[in-house]
Amino acid sequence: MVNLNKELIAPCGMNCGICLHYLRVNNKCAGCFSGRKVNGKCIKCGIKLCKNRSGEYCFNCDQYPCKRLKRLDKRYREKYGMSEIDNLEVIKKSGINYFLNLEEKRWVGSDGIYCVHDKKRYPHQS
C-alpha cells in the first residue's frame, strides 16, 4: 500500500490518511494514534479517549453507535460523502486489511491521494 496503514484508521472509523490535516505539508497531523500534540498537549478527542470501548474501534462498545459517533457520521455523510459507521461495519465484518485495500482503491491513484476535505490530490507519502 502506498499511504494507508492500520495506524491511520481512527477508533471512529475515520481514515486519517485521507484527511487534510494529515496530507498537508505544514503543521501536519500524524493521525489519531500518533500522540499528536497541539500547544504541547495531546488532542482530546472524546471518541478517541472513550472509556466505554473495549477494543480498538467504536464497534467494540455496548453503546455503538453512540450519539457522538452518529453526529460525526452525519456530518461526514452530508459534507464529504463518506461514513465512519460504514467504515467500521466493513472493518467489523471483513477485517482491517480488507478495509485498507478498499480505501486504497477508493482514494489513492497514480496522481496522488484524494483528500476527503478539500477534494484535492496530494503527492504520495513515503
C-alpha positions as YAML, in Angstrom:
chain: A
units: angstrom
residues:
- id: 1
  name: MET
  ca: [0.00, 0.00, 0.00]
- id: 2
  name: VAL
  ca: [1.12, 3.47, -0.80]
- id: 3
  name: ASN
  ca: [-0.03, 5.55, 2.15]
- id: 4
  name: LEU
  ca: [-2.64, 3.73, 4.13]
- id: 5
  name: ASN
  ca: [-1.96, 1.58, 7.15]
- id: 6
  name: LYS
  ca: [-3.77, 0.35, 10.23]
- id: 7
  name: GLU
  ca: [-2.36, 3.10, 12.46]
- id: 8
  name: LEU
  ca: [-4.13, 5.68, 10.29]
- id: 9
  name: ILE
  ca: [-7.61, 4.30, 10.99]
- id: 10
  name: ALA
  ca: [-9.09, 6.10, 13.99]
- id: 11
  name: PRO
  ca: [-11.38, 4.40, 16.53]
- id: 12
  name: CYS
  ca: [-14.33, 6.21, 14.92]
- id: 13
  name: GLY
  ca: [-13.55, 4.70, 11.51]
- id: 14
  name: MET
  ca: [-12.02, 7.85, 10.01]
- id: 15
  name: ASN
  ca: [-9.15, 7.15, 7.66]
- id: 16
  name: CYS
  ca: [-6.59, 9.74, 8.78]
- id: 17
  name: GLY
  ca: [-4.62, 9.03, 5.59]
- id: 18
  name: ILE
  ca: [-7.17, 10.98, 3.53]
- id: 19
  name: CYS
  ca: [-7.58, 13.85, 6.00]
- id: 20
  name: LEU
  ca: [-6.39, 17.35, 5.10]
- id: 21
  name: HIS
  ca: [-4.53, 17.64, 8.40]
- id: 22
  name: TYR
  ca: [-2.53, 14.50, 7.61]
- id: 23
  name: LEU
  ca: [-1.89, 15.28, 3.94]
- id: 24
  name: ARG
  ca: [-0.88, 18.93, 4.22]
- id: 25
  name: VAL
  ca: [2.78, 19.91, 4.35]
- id: 26
  name: ASN
  ca: [2.79, 22.43, 7.21]
- id: 27
  name: ASN
  ca: [1.59, 21.69, 10.76]
- id: 28
  name: LYS
  ca: [0.98, 18.10, 9.72]
- id: 29
  name: CYS
  ca: [-1.04, 15.73, 11.90]
- id: 30
  name: ALA
  ca: [0.33, 12.20, 12.13]
- id: 31
  name: GLY
  ca: [-3.06, 10.65, 12.90]
- id: 32
  name: CYS
  ca: [-5.13, 9.83, 15.97]
- id: 33
  name: PHE
  ca: [-2.77, 7.16, 17.27]
- id: 34
  name: SER
  ca: [0.37, 9.27, 16.90]
- id: 35
  name: GLY
  ca: [0.03, 11.16, 20.16]
- id: 36
  name: ARG
  ca: [-0.27, 14.39, 18.14]
- id: 37
  name: LYS
  ca: [0.04, 17.48, 20.30]
- id: 38
  name: VAL
  ca: [-1.36, 20.98, 19.91]
- id: 39
  name: ASN
  ca: [0.28, 23.68, 22.02]
- id: 40
  name: GLY
  ca: [2.17, 20.93, 23.85]
- id: 41
  name: LYS
  ca: [-0.96, 18.99, 24.85]
- id: 42
  name: CYS
  ca: [-2.41, 15.80, 23.36]
- id: 43
  name: ILE
  ca: [-5.53, 16.28, 21.29]
- id: 44
  name: LYS
  ca: [-8.53, 15.44, 23.42]
- id: 45
  name: CYS
  ca: [-10.94, 13.73, 21.07]
- id: 46
  name: GLY
  ca: [-13.86, 12.34, 23.06]
- id: 47
  name: ILE
  ca: [-14.23, 9.43, 20.69]
- id: 48
  name: LYS
  ca: [-10.56, 8.51, 20.73]
- id: 49
  name: LEU
  ca: [-10.41, 8.75, 24.55]
- id: 50
  name: CYS
  ca: [-13.73, 6.97, 25.17]
- id: 51
  name: LYS
  ca: [-13.54, 4.63, 28.15]
- id: 52
  name: ASN
  ca: [-16.60, 2.58, 27.11]
- id: 53
  name: ARG
  ca: [-14.85, 0.97, 24.16]
- id: 54
  name: SER
  ca: [-13.30, -2.41, 24.93]
- id: 55
  name: GLY
  ca: [-11.15, -2.65, 21.78]
- id: 56
  name: GLU
  ca: [-9.56, -0.52, 19.10]
- id: 57
  name: TYR
  ca: [-12.71, 0.61, 17.33]
- id: 58
  name: CYS
  ca: [-16.07, 2.06, 18.32]
- id: 59
  name: PHE
  ca: [-17.89, -1.13, 17.36]
- id: 60
  name: ASN
  ca: [-16.19, -2.64, 20.44]
- id: 61
  name: CYS
  ca: [-18.62, -0.76, 22.66]
- id: 62
  name: ASP
  ca: [-22.05, -1.57, 24.08]
- id: 63
  name: GLN
  ca: [-23.25, 1.92, 23.08]
- id: 64
  name: TYR
  ca: [-22.18, 1.61, 19.41]
- id: 65
  name: PRO
  ca: [-23.09, 3.71, 17.57]
- id: 66
  name: CYS
  ca: [-23.30, 6.39, 20.25]
- id: 67
  name: LYS
  ca: [-24.75, 9.88, 19.77]
- id: 68
  name: ARG
  ca: [-21.31, 11.44, 19.30]
- id: 69
  name: LEU
  ca: [-20.38, 8.96, 16.55]
- id: 70
  name: LYS
  ca: [-23.77, 9.39, 14.87]
- id: 71
  name: ARG
  ca: [-23.29, 13.20, 14.79]
- id: 72
  name: LEU
  ca: [-19.81, 12.83, 13.30]
- id: 73
  name: ASP
  ca: [-21.07, 10.31, 10.77]
- id: 74
  name: LYS
  ca: [-23.99, 12.53, 9.73]
- id: 75
  name: ARG
  ca: [-21.65, 15.49, 9.17]
- id: 76
  name: TYR
  ca: [-19.25, 13.40, 7.08]
- id: 77
  name: ARG
  ca: [-22.05, 11.84, 5.03]
- id: 78
  name: GLU
  ca: [-23.55, 15.26, 4.23]
- id: 79
  name: LYS
  ca: [-20.35, 17.24, 3.76]
- id: 80
  name: TYR
  ca: [-17.84, 14.72, 2.41]
- id: 81
  name: GLY
  ca: [-19.81, 11.77, 1.02]
- id: 82
  name: MET
  ca: [-18.32, 9.19, 3.36]
- id: 83
  name: SER
  ca: [-19.37, 7.40, 6.53]
- id: 84
  name: GLU
  ca: [-17.33, 6.44, 9.56]
- id: 85
  name: ILE
  ca: [-20.06, 3.99, 10.60]
- id: 86
  name: ASP
  ca: [-19.95, 2.30, 7.18]
- id: 87
  name: ASN
  ca: [-16.16, 2.11, 7.52]
- id: 88
  name: LEU
  ca: [-16.50, 0.49, 10.94]
- id: 89
  name: GLU
  ca: [-19.01, -2.03, 9.64]
- id: 90
  name: VAL
  ca: [-16.60, -3.11, 6.89]
- id: 91
  name: ILE
  ca: [-13.76, -3.46, 9.41]
- id: 92
  name: LYS
  ca: [-16.01, -5.41, 11.79]
- id: 93
  name: LYS
  ca: [-17.26, -7.75, 9.07]
- id: 94
  name: SER
  ca: [-14.19, -8.22, 6.86]
- id: 95
  name: GLY
  ca: [-11.17, -7.04, 8.84]
- id: 96
  name: ILE
  ca: [-8.77, -4.13, 8.73]
- id: 97
  name: ASN
  ca: [-6.66, -5.39, 5.80]
- id: 98
  name: TYR
  ca: [-9.73, -5.78, 3.60]
- id: 99
  name: PHE
  ca: [-10.83, -2.26, 4.57]
- id: 100
  name: LEU
  ca: [-7.38, -0.80, 3.82]
- id: 101
  name: ASN
  ca: [-7.43, -2.38, 0.37]
- id: 102
  name: LEU
  ca: [-10.85, -0.86, -0.33]
- id: 103
  name: GLU
  ca: [-9.67, 2.53, 0.90]
- id: 104
  name: GLU
  ca: [-6.58, 2.44, -1.28]
- id: 105
  name: LYS
  ca: [-8.71, 1.66, -4.36]
- id: 106
  name: ARG
  ca: [-11.14, 4.44, -3.46]
- id: 107
  name: TRP
  ca: [-8.76, 7.26, -2.53]
- id: 108
  name: VAL
  ca: [-5.28, 6.56, -3.95]
- id: 109
  name: GLY
  ca: [-4.42, 6.99, -7.62]
- id: 110
  name: SER
  ca: [-1.36, 7.49, -9.78]
- id: 111
  name: ASP
  ca: [-1.96, 11.23, -9.48]
- id: 112
  name: GLY
  ca: [-1.87, 11.18, -5.68]
- id: 113
  name: ILE
  ca: [-4.07, 10.72, -2.63]
- id: 114
  name: TYR
  ca: [-7.53, 12.27, -2.71]
- id: 115
  name: CYS
  ca: [-8.26, 14.45, 0.32]
- id: 116
  name: VAL
  ca: [-11.83, 13.99, 1.52]
- id: 117
  name: HIS
  ca: [-11.90, 17.52, 2.99]
- id: 118
  name: ASP
  ca: [-10.63, 19.81, 0.23]
- id: 119
  name: LYS
  ca: [-11.14, 17.39, -2.70]
- id: 120
  name: LYS
  ca: [-7.57, 17.90, -3.96]
- id: 121
  name: ARG
  ca: [-4.88, 15.34, -4.76]
- id: 122
  name: TYR
  ca: [-1.73, 15.26, -2.66]
- id: 123
  name: PRO
  ca: [1.55, 13.54, -3.59]
- id: 124
  name: HIS
  ca: [2.07, 10.02, -2.33]
- id: 125
  name: GLN
  ca: [3.73, 9.98, 1.09]
- id: 126
  name: SER
  ca: [6.56, 7.67, 2.00]
...
